[in-house]
Amino acid sequence: MTIFESIILGFIQGVTEFIPISSSGHLILVPYLFGWKPHVLSIDIILHLGTLFAVLIYFFFDWVKLIKEGILSIKHRTLKGPAERLLFWYIVIATIPAAICGKLLEDKAESAFRNPVLVAVSLGVFALVFYLAQKISKNIKSLASINFKDALLIGIAQSFAILPGVSRSGATITSGIALGLKREEAVRFSFLLSMPIILGAGILKIKDIFLQTAGIDSHVLWIGFFTSLISGILSIHFLLKFVKKYSFSVFILYRIILCLIVIGVFLYR
């Protein structure tokens, strides 16, 4: 991998991890469309860790409150208290389905669904799901009003993101707005929910990261990591501002257009 490719992939990861257009799908499609050599999966994990730190930095004080309230709820054996106390446990609940699914199926999904055409199909199909969710959404609920069932359903939706092209943020935001959450609340919950799942994937793949990237210059990897981190912070800030005024229609349209482009390139080649 060259420095240029590392920068491009880091930027793409940082932007697409939080904007609902699928980061894993783009990390497969961009090298395919530009004719680059396929990179090892561990590079994807390193780039994802960049976006993990982006979430930790951007929501640092939120996480301090969440973890504090989570500890206090255990200590005092009660869920009564500030909104962050329940929210902490809803994040835990929503993480469980994806964690189980990832542990059981990730290796199979990584090898079976890294085909660009399958990624394109996922982009298109879930663009339709996203559109339907947006149409039925009432956009009235805040995070303080979600319940156990809502958290579990959002967590189950997140499990589908094991398929490249679905989009983790897309799945969680889509399910959130379908359940009636305001756009900005669904986005915020999605961003907070990304931290434990990305962290878990990084921990599980730590051995593979060292083995598969042994022949790659470390500075190339660090450049990709920091590019992902910086662009991730900017992407989070952008989307939180964007959804206060606009719907997700532009991202739905983008997914459909990219789907058609990839299928067209595949047929042409």
N, C-alpha and C positions, 0 to 999 in steps of 0.2 A: 504494500500500500504506500502511495506517495503522500507527501505533506498536503498537496492540493486535494487529493481524494479524502484525506482525513478531515480537512477543514469543511469540505462540502458535506460529507456525511455527518459530521458533528453539528453543523448548522441545521441540516435537515432533521436530525434527531431532536434537537432542541426545540425547533418550531413545531414539528408534527406530533411530538409526544403529548402536547397539551391542546393543540388545535385538532378537532375531531376528524382527522383525515388519515390516520394510521401511520405511526412512525415505523413499525416493523415492516409494513408494506412498502413504504418509500425506501427503506434501506435495502430492500430486494429489487425494487423497480428502477431506481436511479442507476445502479451499476449495469443493469440489463439494458436500459435505454441508451446509455452512453458507451456500451461495449467494454466496460471495465471488467477485470478479472474478479470473480466472486471472492468475497472476503470471509474469513472464518467467523463463526457465530459469536465467539467470545468478544470480538470487536464490537458487536451490537450491544453486548452486556456492558462493556466499558463506556460506550456512548450513553447507554441508559443510566449508568451511575452518575454521569454528568447532570442529567435531568433530575436525578434523585437529590443531588445537592442543590439544584435550583429550587426545588420544592422546599427543602429544609431551610434554605436561606430566606426565601420569600415569605414563608409562613412560620418563621422561627418562633415568634412570640405566641402564635396560635398553638404551636406544638408544645411549647412550655406549659401553657394553660391546660391543654388537653391531657398531657401526661401527668401533670400535677393532680388534676381532678380524677384521673383514672386511678392513681395511687390512693388518693383520699377515699374514693368509693370502696376500695378494697379494705382499707384501714378501718373505716367506720361502718362497713357492710351496709351501705345504703346508696341508692342512685339519686336520692333527693339532693338538690343543690343547684349550682350554676348550670347553664345549658351545656357547657363544655363537658360536663360529667357524662351525660347521656350520649353526647356526640362521640366521645372517645369510644364508648362501647359499641355504638352503631358502626364506627369505622372498623372495629375488631370483627363484628358480625359480618360486615360486607366483604371483609378480606378473606374469610374462611373458604367460601366456595371456590374462588379463583386459586387460592393456595392449594386446595385439594386437587383441583383440575390440573393445575400446573405441574404438581408433583407426579401425578399419574400419567399425564398425556403429553407433556411438553416435548420430550425427545421425539415422539412419534409425529407430533404436529410440526416440529421444526424441519424434519426431513421430508414429510409428505406434502406440506403446503407451501414450500418455498418456490413453487412454480409461479412465474409472473402472471400467467393467464388466470390461475386460481386466485391470486391476489387481486387481480382486476375484477373478477367476478364478485369477490367479497366486497370490494369497494362499491360496486354497483348495487348489489343486493341490499347492503346495509345503508346505502343512501336512501333507498325506498323506505326502509324501516324508520330511519331518522325523519324522513318527510312525514310519514304517518303519525309518528309520535308528536311531532311539532304541531300537526293539525288538530290532534285531540287534546293537547295540553291546555290546562286552564291557567297555568302560571300564577298560582295564588299562595302556595305553601312556602313557608320558610324552613330552614334547617331545624329550627326549634320545634316544629310541628311534625317532623317525621317520626315514624315508629319502628318497632322491630321488623314488621312485615316489609316496610319500605326498604329498610337497610338490607334485608336478606334478598329481596328481589333485585336491587341494584347490584349486590354482590354476585348473584347468579348471572346477571347480564354481563358483568365484568369477565366472567369465565369464558365467554365467547371470544374475547380478545386474544385468546391463545392462537386463533387463526389469523395470520397476517392479512391485513386489508380490512379487518373489522374495526380496529381502533379501540384501545382501552378507554380513552377519554370519550370517544364517540358512544361506546356501549353504555357507560355509566351516566353520561349526560342525557342520552336518549331515554334511558329507563327513568332517570330522575324527572325529566320534564313530562314523560308519559304518566308519572304518578302525581303530577300536579305541582312540582316544585317550580319556583320562579327560575328563569334562565340563569341569573347570576348565582343563585343558591345551588342549583344543580352543578354548575361549573366549579364552584368553590368546594363542594363535597367531592367531586371527581378529582380535583387536584390534591386534596388532603388524602384521599383514598389511594392515590398513586404511590405515596411514600412507602407504606409497608410492603406492597406487592413488588415494587422494584427492588427494595432492600432485600427481600426474601430471595428473589431471583439471583441477585448478585452474590449472596451468601452461598446458595446452592451451586453456583457456577464458578466459585473462586478457584477451585483446582483447575478447571478447564481454561480459565483465563490465563493462568501462568503457563500451562502446557501448550495451548494453541497459539499464543502470541510470543513465544520464545524467540522466534526468528525475525520479529518485527522491531525496528528501532523504537526504543521507549519514548523518544521525543515525539515521534509521529503519533503514538497513542495518547500522550499527554496533551498534544495540540487538539486532537479530536475531543478529548474529555472536556477541556476548558472551553472549546468552541460550543459544545453541547450545553455546558453549564450556563454560559453567558446568554446564548440565544434562547435557552429555556426560560431564564428569568424574564427576558424581554417578551417572550411568547405568553407567559402567564399574565404579565401586566397588561399586555394588549388585549387578550381575550376577556379578562375581567372587565375592562373598560368597554369593549366592543358589545358584549351581550346586554349591557344596560340600555342600549339604544336600538340594536339590530337583532334580527332573528338569525338562525343558522343556515338560511337558504343558500348563501354564497358557498358554504362548505359542502352542502348537499350537491349543488351544481358542479363544483370542482371534482367531487368524487366520481360523478357520472362522466364528466369529460375525460378525466384521467383513465377511467375504465375503458372508454371507447378508444383512446389513443393507444393504450397498451395492447388491446386486442387487434387494432389496426396494424401496429408494428409487428406483432406476432404473425399475422396473416401475410404481411408483405415480405417478411424474411423467409 
